[in-house]
Amino acid sequence: MADRTTLYTFGDCALCADARADLERRSAAYTEIDLRAHPERIPELLKLTRGRRVVPVIVTGTRIEIAPGGGRAF
């Protein structure tokens, strides 16, 4: 069974939309966490990014992609 993916986004971030579209194009199962809607999850993101306030962040299993293709600070 493939690892589930978590996508951290923030509001209307275009780079986040691109990451979401890429996951959907690959038919990847994922959970999206919009940090604007769920600010209580920001500490979790900061732990993954070692304090960087940037999105998108994609976590699949033990692999963490921080701002692939560029990023947007929030």
Backbone bond lengths (Angstrom), bond angles and torsions (degrees), N, CA, C in turn:
res aa  C-N    CA-C-N  psi(-1)  N-CA   C-N-CA  omega(-1)  CA-C   N-CA-C  phi
1 M - - - 1.440 - - 1.528 108.66 -
2 A 1.326 116.87 135.86 1.456 122.54 -178.60 1.523 110.47 -73.33
3 D 1.332 114.48 150.10 1.462 119.63 175.68 1.522 109.48 -67.62
4 R 1.306 115.93 141.73 1.468 121.41 175.79 1.519 108.15 -77.95
5 T 1.306 115.59 148.28 1.453 122.95 -177.83 1.516 110.04 -107.67
6 T 1.333 115.73 142.00 1.453 122.09 172.88 1.517 107.29 -115.99
7 L 1.321 116.16 130.26 1.461 123.19 179.20 1.516 108.31 -113.75
8 Y 1.329 116.63 118.27 1.465 122.00 176.07 1.523 108.06 -94.99
9 T 1.323 116.05 126.95 1.457 122.36 -178.23 1.521 109.35 -130.92
10 F 1.336 115.02 175.66 1.458 119.43 175.43 1.518 108.60 -145.63
11 G 1.313 115.34 105.79 1.465 121.53 174.73 1.513 114.04 54.10
12 D 1.334 115.08 -129.75 1.460 121.11 -173.23 1.528 113.35 -94.70
13 C 1.294 117.66 34.12 1.461 123.99 -179.52 1.537 110.34 -63.86
14 A 1.336 115.67 120.57 1.474 120.59 -179.16 1.528 111.47 -64.50
15 L 1.322 117.79 -38.49 1.460 120.48 179.01 1.522 111.16 -66.08
16 C 1.326 115.66 -32.88 1.464 120.29 176.16 1.526 110.37 -67.47
17 A 1.326 115.99 -40.06 1.468 120.46 177.47 1.521 110.24 -63.01
18 D 1.326 116.82 -37.99 1.472 120.56 177.42 1.525 110.73 -64.65
19 A 1.335 116.97 -42.82 1.470 120.57 178.98 1.523 110.44 -64.01
20 R 1.332 116.75 -41.85 1.473 121.98 178.08 1.531 109.71 -61.11
21 A 1.334 116.71 -46.37 1.464 121.02 -179.58 1.526 111.17 -62.32
22 D 1.332 116.88 -38.21 1.462 120.23 178.33 1.525 110.88 -64.32
23 L 1.329 117.21 -43.99 1.467 120.24 178.06 1.527 110.68 -62.17
24 E 1.323 116.63 -41.91 1.464 120.23 179.93 1.524 111.35 -67.52
25 R 1.327 116.77 -38.11 1.469 121.27 178.38 1.525 110.54 -61.63
26 R 1.353 115.26 -35.49 1.473 120.28 179.15 1.521 112.64 -87.24
27 S 1.335 117.28 3.76 1.469 123.26 -178.00 1.525 111.74 55.32
28 A 1.322 116.29 35.65 1.462 121.37 179.25 1.526 109.61 -79.90
29 A 1.310 115.92 136.49 1.466 120.44 174.29 1.524 106.69 -76.93
30 Y 1.325 116.68 127.69 1.453 119.11 -178.92 1.524 111.12 -149.14
31 T 1.330 113.68 159.01 1.452 122.65 173.37 1.513 106.67 -115.93
32 E 1.320 117.17 130.34 1.457 121.06 178.51 1.520 110.28 -101.36
33 I 1.313 115.87 132.54 1.457 121.82 175.48 1.521 107.37 -116.75
34 D 1.327 116.26 107.25 1.455 122.31 177.41 1.529 107.23 -85.94
35 L 1.313 115.65 111.00 1.461 120.47 -175.15 1.524 112.79 -69.87
36 R 1.314 117.94 -21.02 1.460 119.58 174.68 1.528 109.51 -68.23
37 A 1.327 116.34 -40.73 1.461 121.73 -179.99 1.529 111.91 -79.55
38 H 1.334 117.02 -25.24 1.469 121.92 -176.28 1.526 110.57 -131.51
39 P 1.331 117.36 66.75 1.471 119.74 -177.82 1.529 113.51 -61.82
40 E 1.314 118.07 -18.74 1.466 120.44 177.35 1.526 111.74 -65.46
41 R 1.341 117.76 -14.48 1.468 122.26 179.70 1.532 112.49 -90.89
42 I 1.348 117.45 -5.07 1.473 120.58 -178.82 1.530 112.13 -59.15
43 P 1.342 120.76 -43.21 1.475 118.86 178.07 1.533 113.07 -57.09
44 E 1.304 116.70 -35.27 1.473 122.20 177.63 1.535 109.55 -62.61
45 L 1.344 116.60 -44.21 1.467 121.01 178.65 1.523 110.20 -65.16
46 L 1.329 117.39 -44.32 1.458 120.91 -178.43 1.522 111.46 -61.23
47 K 1.307 117.17 -32.85 1.466 120.76 176.20 1.535 109.89 -66.25
48 L 1.322 116.74 -42.09 1.464 121.41 -179.87 1.531 112.10 -66.69
49 T 1.336 115.67 -36.33 1.469 120.83 -174.64 1.521 113.15 -97.76
50 R 1.319 116.64 4.60 1.474 122.08 -177.49 1.527 111.20 56.83
51 G 1.334 113.85 44.14 1.455 120.15 173.48 1.518 116.65 93.25
52 R 1.309 117.33 -4.55 1.477 119.62 179.20 1.524 109.71 -78.68
53 R 1.312 116.78 129.79 1.467 122.75 177.43 1.526 107.51 -95.47
54 V 1.329 115.59 78.01 1.455 121.54 -176.07 1.521 109.66 -140.84
55 V 1.313 116.43 146.72 1.462 123.95 174.54 1.523 108.00 -134.76
56 P 1.300 119.95 159.91 1.460 127.58 -1.15 1.529 111.74 -78.24
57 V 1.319 113.74 156.37 1.461 121.89 171.93 1.516 106.20 -128.71
58 I 1.334 115.02 129.65 1.462 121.35 -177.72 1.523 108.19 -119.06
59 V 1.325 115.39 124.50 1.462 121.03 -179.51 1.528 108.04 -118.89
60 T 1.323 115.26 121.54 1.461 121.12 176.67 1.526 107.12 -130.42
61 G 1.312 116.12 112.32 1.463 119.71 -175.68 1.519 109.31 60.45
62 T 1.339 116.83 -120.38 1.467 121.04 178.38 1.527 112.49 -98.53
63 R 1.316 116.62 -0.12 1.467 121.17 -179.51 1.530 110.28 -87.24
64 I 1.334 115.91 129.59 1.457 121.84 179.32 1.520 108.35 -122.51
65 E 1.341 116.32 119.40 1.460 121.58 176.61 1.520 107.34 -106.59
66 I 1.315 115.84 115.63 1.456 121.60 -179.06 1.518 108.67 -100.71
67 A 1.328 115.05 116.00 1.465 123.05 177.42 1.525 112.87 50.67
68 P 1.339 117.42 54.21 1.466 118.53 177.61 1.537 109.18 -62.90
69 G 1.310 116.04 135.28 1.459 119.86 -179.96 1.520 113.51 75.14
70 G 1.297 117.15 16.07 1.464 121.43 -176.22 1.515 108.03 110.88
71 G 1.291 116.71 178.30 1.453 119.05 -178.85 1.512 111.58 -155.06
72 R 1.309 114.66 167.96 1.457 121.65 177.98 1.524 108.06 -125.68
73 A 1.318 115.19 125.01 1.463 119.41 176.60 1.532 108.49 -73.43
74 F 1.311 115.37 153.32 1.476 119.86 175.83 1.497 109.54 -138.13
